[in-house]
Amino acid sequence: MIIRPYEETDEQSWLRCRVLAFLDTAYYDNVLREKERYEHPAIELVAAEGEKIVGLLDIELDTEPGSVCSNGEKTGGMIWHLAVHPDYRRQGIARMLLNEAVQRAKALGAEYLEAWTRDDEWVREWYASAGFQPVDSYFQVHIDGGEELKDIVESRVPLLRPVSLFAHYTGSDKAYILSKFTRVHETVRYDLELTEPQ
Ligand SMILES: CC(C)(COP(=O)(O)OP(=O)(O)OC[C@H]1O[C@@H](n2cnc3c(N)ncnc32)[C@H](O)[C@@H]1OP(=O)(O)O)[C@@H](O)C(=O)NCCC(=O)NCCS
């Protein structure tokens, strides 16, 4: 198993690894059929066993504060994808990918890394174990048809009837949202500082 930069020929194996990795997480239905390409400079790493991709990490870098990441005062790197094939978990693969990415991100001038993750406790534990700190959160809400959609949205197009909705909730009445909808994910931002404290 080696950690190396992503190559175009990895794409199919990369996609399979990502789908399998997320199947038992709160992102189970977030499926990609093509790997993303980034507008800004990016660090795209894979853990490969022969031609099989068993782990992956994509980070897109700010060219100036706020161009990709949320902190408007520091340049960061946004972790868009981090996944390890389920048959290869707890072997330190994610940690190796992160260590390599941190070296590269620092060399490219990033001051911190930012990641957003849903409410899988074990994934949060991974971030905590790697030194990330929770700094922010909001709700992602999936609303599927019937009663839950009633009084929420209205179509302006005749005979076009919404049957599902995906929404972000950044308000403070979290208890109301939790009581009204069945599938609500608390989505948490984790930051990892890359600069030494002064
Ligand atoms: C989260 C994930 C990337 C971790 O990958 P991994 O290669 O298994 O993690 P590592 O082996 O590097 O784990 C390092 C440490 O993190 C912690 N950790 C990892 N998995 C954990 C789990 N399931 N429960 C608790 N702690 C965990 C442990 O401290 C672990 O060290 P240890 O095994 O010596 O105890 C992987 O489980 C995964 O792909 N999850 C699904 C996709 C996902 O949610 N990605 C996050 C993007 S939002």
The ligand as an SDF file (V2000), in Angstrom:
LIG
                    3D

 48 50  0  0  0  0  0  0  0  0999 V2000
  -13.1180    8.2250    9.0400 C   0  0  0  0  0  0  0  0  0  0  0  0
  -12.1850    7.3540    8.1780 C   0  0  0  0  0  0  0  0  0  0  0  0
  -11.6610    8.1730    7.0180 C   0  0  0  0  0  0  0  0  0  0  0  0
  -11.0200    6.8770    9.0780 C   0  0  0  0  0  0  0  0  0  0  0  0
  -10.1470    6.0850    8.2840 O   0  0  0  0  0  0  0  0  0  0  0  0
   -9.1660    4.9990    8.9200 P   0  0  0  0  0  0  0  0  0  0  0  0
   -8.0740    4.7560    7.9600 O   0  0  0  0  0  0  0  0  0  0  0  0
   -9.9590    3.8310    9.3750 O   0  0  0  0  0  0  0  0  0  0  0  0
   -8.6370    5.7650   10.2050 O   0  0  0  0  0  0  0  0  0  0  0  0
   -7.2210    5.5520   10.9330 P   0  0  0  0  0  0  0  0  0  0  0  0
   -6.8560    4.0980   10.8880 O   0  0  0  0  0  0  0  0  0  0  0  0
   -6.2650    6.5370   10.3740 O   0  0  0  0  0  0  0  0  0  0  0  0
   -7.6260    5.9690   12.4150 O   0  0  0  0  0  0  0  0  0  0  0  0
   -6.7620    6.7100   13.2240 C   0  0  0  0  0  0  0  0  0  0  0  0
   -7.3980    6.9120   14.5750 C   0  0  0  0  0  0  0  0  0  0  0  0
   -8.6800    7.5690   14.4340 O   0  0  0  0  0  0  0  0  0  0  0  0
   -9.5930    7.0480   15.4320 C   0  0  0  0  0  0  0  0  0  0  0  0
  -10.6570    6.2600   14.7510 N   0  0  0  0  0  0  0  0  0  0  0  0
  -10.6780    5.8050   13.4780 C   0  0  0  0  0  0  0  0  0  0  0  0
  -11.8060    5.1060   13.2380 N   0  0  0  0  0  0  0  0  0  0  0  0
  -12.5090    5.1350   14.3880 C   0  0  0  0  0  0  0  0  0  0  0  0
  -13.7570    4.5660   14.7940 C   0  0  0  0  0  0  0  0  0  0  0  0
  -14.5100    3.8340   13.9500 N   0  0  0  0  0  0  0  0  0  0  0  0
  -14.1860    4.7890   16.0600 N   0  0  0  0  0  0  0  0  0  0  0  0
  -13.4340    5.5080   16.9280 C   0  0  0  0  0  0  0  0  0  0  0  0
  -12.2250    6.0500   16.6170 N   0  0  0  0  0  0  0  0  0  0  0  0
  -11.7920    5.8770   15.3560 C   0  0  0  0  0  0  0  0  0  0  0  0
   -8.7630    6.1210   16.3100 C   0  0  0  0  0  0  0  0  0  0  0  0
   -8.1700    6.9170   17.3220 O   0  0  0  0  0  0  0  0  0  0  0  0
   -7.7330    5.6390   15.3170 C   0  0  0  0  0  0  0  0  0  0  0  0
   -6.5490    5.1520   15.9300 O   0  0  0  0  0  0  0  0  0  0  0  0
   -6.5050    3.6150   16.4210 P   0  0  0  0  0  0  0  0  0  0  0  0
   -7.0370    2.7530   15.3100 O   0  0  0  0  0  0  0  0  0  0  0  0
   -5.0380    3.3890   16.7010 O   0  0  0  0  0  0  0  0  0  0  0  0
   -7.3710    3.5660   17.6410 O   0  0  0  0  0  0  0  0  0  0  0  0
  -12.9120    6.0930    7.6320 C   0  0  0  0  0  0  0  0  0  0  0  0
  -13.4860    5.3970    8.6960 O   0  0  0  0  0  0  0  0  0  0  0  0
  -13.9710    6.3880    6.5990 C   0  0  0  0  0  0  0  0  0  0  0  0
  -13.7240    6.3380    5.4050 O   0  0  0  0  0  0  0  0  0  0  0  0
  -15.2020    6.6980    7.0570 N   0  0  0  0  0  0  0  0  0  0  0  0
  -16.3260    6.9030    6.1500 C   0  0  0  0  0  0  0  0  0  0  0  0
  -16.1540    8.1130    5.2650 C   0  0  0  0  0  0  0  0  0  0  0  0
  -16.2090    9.4020    6.0750 C   0  0  0  0  0  0  0  0  0  0  0  0
  -17.0750    9.6030    6.8760 O   0  0  0  0  0  0  0  0  0  0  0  0
  -15.2540   10.3030    5.8130 N   0  0  0  0  0  0  0  0  0  0  0  0
  -15.1700   11.5710    6.4770 C   0  0  0  0  0  0  0  0  0  0  0  0
  -15.4850   12.6480    5.5260 C   0  0  0  0  0  0  0  0  0  0  0  0
  -16.8080   13.6280    6.0130 S   0  0  0  0  0  0  0  0  0  0  0  0
  1  2  1  0
  2  3  1  0
  2  4  1  0
  2 36  1  0
  4  5  1  0
  5  6  1  0
  6  7  2  0
  6  8  1  0
  6  9  1  0
  9 10  1  0
 10 11  2  0
 10 12  1  0
 10 13  1  0
 13 14  1  0
 14 15  1  0
 15 16  1  0
 15 30  1  0
 16 17  1  0
 17 18  1  0
 17 28  1  0
 18 19  1  0
 18 27  1  0
 19 20  2  0
 20 21  1  0
 21 22  1  0
 21 27  2  0
 22 23  1  0
 22 24  2  0
 24 25  1  0
 25 26  2  0
 26 27  1  0
 28 29  1  0
 28 30  1  0
 30 31  1  0
 31 32  1  0
 32 33  2  0
 32 34  1  0
 32 35  1  0
 36 37  1  0
 36 38  1  0
 38 39  2  0
 38 40  1  0
 40 41  1  0
 41 42  1  0
 42 43  1  0
 43 44  2  0
 43 45  1  0
 45 46  1  0
 46 47  1  0
 47 48  1  0
M  END
$$$$
